[in-house]
């Protein structure tokens, strides 16, 4: 191998979303960082919605991200708004000063994310990585490599297929690379028919 050889992933920016992930209410912070387990998600959304900074347009969350969320959920959920609220009184779950994400639905009004399913949180975390993190960093989307672990956890197969379709379209349009680790037959069936994907079987021989 020559030291000057250019490899397809050299010079890219790596983002990982772990299989054990969650979105929790968080205290306010000016830091805009998203961990592989989902920490920081609430604060990023809070900053974009409440900040007066022109570099943090609220439309990125309340139009772009919300629109993608509605597109992926389709008939399984229609979201009319995405808001952030501060817990300003003590309760059994969160003390004062913690901020939480709320999603609006036509028949339910605003519902706190802590009362929603983990599948919804997974999709939001995927969209934060794809749509918001590149904006925060100022780096082009095609310089990112995303690694999402076991997205099928707690997702209905029909919703999972729509999420896969969104990921495939995103990769094609933006020129990004996406790695998925999965045990799901839905994933294998979907991407087995795709000309833009590759399936790699990884096994353990007892030592490596």
N, C-alpha and C positions, 0 to 999 in steps of 0.2 A: 504494500500500500504506500502510495506516495504521500508525504506530509502536506503537499499542496492540493491534494484532491478535495473537491467540494462535495459534501454530502447533502442530500436533500433537506435534512433538518438542521444543518449547521447555521448558526446565527439567528435561530428562531427563539421565541419566548414561550416557555412551557407553563401551562396552567393545568392543575389537577383538581378534580372533585372526587372526594373519597366516597366509598360505599356507606360508611357511617357518617352521615351528614345531617344537619338540622339547622333551622333558622330560629333563633331565640330573641326575645326582647332584649334590648341593650341600652346601656347608658350612653349619653351623648358624647361624641368624640369628633375632632376635626380630621382624624386619620381616615383615609380612604383605602382600606385594604380588605381583601376577601381571602380567608383561609380555606384550605382544602376541605375542612369540615363544615364550612358555612359560616363560621364566625366572621362578623363584620358586615354581613348582608343587611341587617336592619339599619345599621348606621349609615351605610352607603345610600340606601333609599331615603333615609331621613335627610341627609345633606342635600340630595338632589331636589327634594320636594320643598324644604323650608329655606334653603340658602338663597341669598340675594346675589350671589356670585354669578356672573355671566358665563363662567366656565362650567357651571353646574346647572344646565337647563332642566327644569322640571318636566318638560315634554319628553325627555329621554326615558323617564320612568312612566309617566302618566299617559303617554301616547305610544311610544315605540315599544317599550317592554310590555305594557298592558295589551297592546294590539297583538303582539306575538303570543302572549299567554292565551288570549281568547282564540286565536287561530289554532293553536295546538289543542286546546281543550274541546273546541268545536261544540257538539251537542251536549257534551258532558259538563259544561259550565260556561255561563256567559257573564263576564266580569265588566261592570260598568265604570268602576273607578278603583284606584289604588291610593290609599291614604296612609298617613302615619300619625299615631296619637301617643301622647305622653300619659303614663299612669301618674296621676297627681294625688292619689290617695292610697293609703296602705291597703293591701289585700293579702290573702293567703299565698298567692303565687308570686307576685312581683311587688317590691316596695316602690315608694315614690321615686320618680326620676327615670324610670325605665320606659323606653319608647318601643312601640309595637306596630307592626304592619297590619293594616286592615284592608280587606277586599270587599267591594260592593257588588252585590248580586240583586237582580230585579225583585225577586220574591223574598229576599232575606235582609236587605239593607247592608250595612257595614258589618262584616264578620271578622273578629280578630284571627290572625293567622295561627295563633296557639290553639284555636278551636277547629282548625282545618286539618285535613289529612296530610300525611307526610309526602304523598305523591305530588301535591300542589307545591310543597316546599322544594322538592327536587327540581321541578320544572322552572321555578323562579331562580334557583341557584344556577341552573344551566344557562338561562337567559342573561343573568347578571354577568357570567363569564364571557358569553358571546357578544353581548351588546354594550355592556357598560365598562368592563375592565379595559378594553382597548381605548375607549374614550378617556378614561382616567389617566392611562399611561401616555397617551398621545402617539402610540405606535400603531402602524397599519394592521388591519385584521389579518392580512395574508402573511404576517410575520409570526403569527401565533400557532402553537401546537396545543390542542386541548386533549386531556385524558380524563374521561368520565367513567367511573367505576360502577358497574351494576345498576344502571339506570332503571332496570326493570323492577327494582324493589318497591313494592306497594303501588305499582302502576297497573291499571287495567290494560289488557292486551291491545284494545282498540286505541286507547290514549297513547300507549307506548309506540304503536306504529306511526301515529301522527307526529310524535316527538322525533322518531327516526327520520321521517320524511322531512321535517324542518331542519334537522342536522345535516342531512344529505344536501338539501338545497343551499343551506348556508355555506357548506364547504365548497360547493361548486361556484357559487356567486362570489364569495369572498376570497377564494383561493387558500383557505385555511386547511390544516390537517387535523383530523379528529380521530383519536384512539378510543375505542370502547372495550372495556372488559365485561364479559357477560357469560351467564349460564342459560340464557333465555333462548328457547327455540324460535320465539317470535323474531328476535334479532337475527338469528341465523337464516331464517326463511326470508326475511325482508332484504338483508344485504347480500344473500346468496344470489339474488336476481339483479343486483345492481352492478352496472359496468364501472362505477366509480369507486368501488370498495374492494377490499381484500380481506379474506377470513384466514386468520392464523390460529392454528390449534397448538396450545401450549400444554405440555404434560410434565409430570414429575417422575423421575426414574428411581426415586428412593433416596437420592443424595443431592440432586440438583434439578 
